[in-house]
Amino acid sequence: MIDKRTKRVRYKLKKISNRKRLTVFRSNKHLYAQVIDDSVGKTLASASSKEKNIDIDIKDRKSLAEIIGKNIAKRSIEKGIKEVAFDKGKYKYHGLIKILADSARTEGLIF
């Protein structure tokens, strides 16, 4: 079920921009990021903390969020997507979400 904040954020993103959407999901254990093309309804690039190439020994979630932000930026730029709209979903823009977004920006994504 999508809550009010998620609907509001997504509606505003789709209304003002036709860019691909960088969406973030945060569970108690893991972080996920996806670049989605809404016109087709397909995921173009994704990164998460469940991937095998990410060290499981990293206990600090902030450094994990930074790694995932860099990974999603590299993968989307490889696919030719440099400009995205950041969909924070139901989360406030602080903490892990902000760290992920800032690290994606430093790697070259524009949003």
C-alpha positions as semicolon CSV with decimal commas, in nm:
position;residue;x (nm);y (nm);z (nm)
1;M;0,000;0,000;0,000
2;I;0,135;0,339;-0,098
3;D;0,101;0,603;0,171
4;K;0,018;0,972;0,124
5;R;0,374;1,104;0,114
6;T;0,478;0,853;-0,151
7;K;0,185;0,945;-0,373
8;R;0,251;1,316;-0,330
9;V;0,622;1,289;-0,411
10;R;0,564;1,069;-0,716
11;Y;0,284;1,291;-0,848
12;K;0,501;1,603;-0,825
13;L;0,795;1,429;-0,993
14;K;0,589;1,307;-1,286
15;K;0,414;1,643;-1,322
16;I;0,724;1,858;-1,352
17;S;0,972;1,619;-1,513
18;N;0,987;1,350;-1,778
19;R;1,327;1,225;-1,663
20;K;1,397;0,873;-1,549
21;R;1,324;0,821;-1,180
22;L;1,586;0,726;-0,920
23;T;1,387;0,565;-0,643
24;V;1,512;0,456;-0,303
25;F;1,381;0,191;-0,063
26;R;1,515;0,142;0,286
27;S;1,437;-0,156;0,505
28;N;1,569;-0,227;0,852
29;K;1,864;-0,423;0,712
30;H;1,916;-0,320;0,351
31;L;1,911;-0,029;0,107
32;Y;1,791;-0,047;-0,252
33;A;1,815;0,205;-0,537
34;Q;1,664;0,176;-0,885
35;V;1,650;0,389;-1,197
36;I;1,306;0,341;-1,351
37;D;1,166;0,448;-1,688
38;D;0,802;0,527;-1,614
39;S;0,697;0,550;-1,978
40;V;0,784;0,183;-2,032
41;G;0,760;0,064;-1,672
42;K;1,105;-0,096;-1,666
43;T;1,396;-0,088;-1,427
44;L;1,704;0,030;-1,615
45;A;1,967;0,008;-1,340
46;S;1,969;-0,107;-0,980
47;A;2,200;-0,132;-0,680
48;S;2,143;-0,274;-0,335
49;S;2,320;-0,380;-0,019
50;K;2,233;-0,743;-0,092
51;E;2,472;-0,772;-0,385
52;K;2,759;-1,017;-0,362
53;N;3,033;-0,769;-0,451
54;I;2,954;-0,547;-0,149
55;D;3,142;-0,632;0,169
56;I;2,916;-0,790;0,427
57;D;3,169;-0,688;0,691
58;I;3,062;-0,324;0,661
59;K;2,855;-0,261;0,970
60;D;2,827;0,115;0,922
61;R;2,508;0,180;0,726
62;K;2,623;0,529;0,630
63;S;2,924;0,400;0,439
64;L;2,700;0,134;0,285
65;A;2,462;0,406;0,161
66;E;2,756;0,590;0,009
67;I;2,871;0,277;-0,177
68;I;2,521;0,211;-0,311
69;G;2,490;0,572;-0,429
70;K;2,817;0,544;-0,619
71;N;2,716;0,208;-0,770
72;I;2,378;0,330;-0,895
73;A;2,540;0,639;-1,047
74;K;2,805;0,437;-1,230
75;R;2,552;0,186;-1,362
76;S;2,308;0,448;-1,485
77;I;2,583;0,652;-1,654
78;E;2,701;0,334;-1,828
79;K;2,349;0,296;-1,969
80;G;2,355;0,657;-2,091
81;I;2,134;0,809;-1,821
82;K;2,289;1,118;-1,666
83;E;1,981;1,314;-1,561
84;V;1,730;1,161;-1,321
85;A;1,455;1,277;-1,088
86;F;1,515;1,172;-0,727
87;D;1,218;0,988;-0,576
88;K;1,275;0,967;-0,203
89;G;0,945;0,787;-0,158
90;K;0,801;0,794;0,191
91;Y;1,131;0,887;0,354
92;K;1,247;1,229;0,467
93;Y;1,551;1,370;0,292
94;H;1,807;1,316;0,566
95;G;2,031;1,045;0,702
96;L;2,088;0,747;0,475
97;I;1,871;0,885;0,195
98;K;2,069;1,210;0,184
99;I;2,404;1,027;0,194
100;L;2,296;0,803;-0,096
101;A;2,180;1,103;-0,300
102;D;2,494;1,306;-0,233
103;S;2,725;1,020;-0,329
104;A;2,528;0,966;-0,651
105;R;2,568;1,337;-0,730
106;T;2,944;1,327;-0,672
107;E;2,973;1,038;-0,918
108;G;2,808;1,244;-1,192
109;L;2,430;1,199;-1,176
110;I;2,234;1,520;-1,221
111;F;1,918;1,577;-1,018
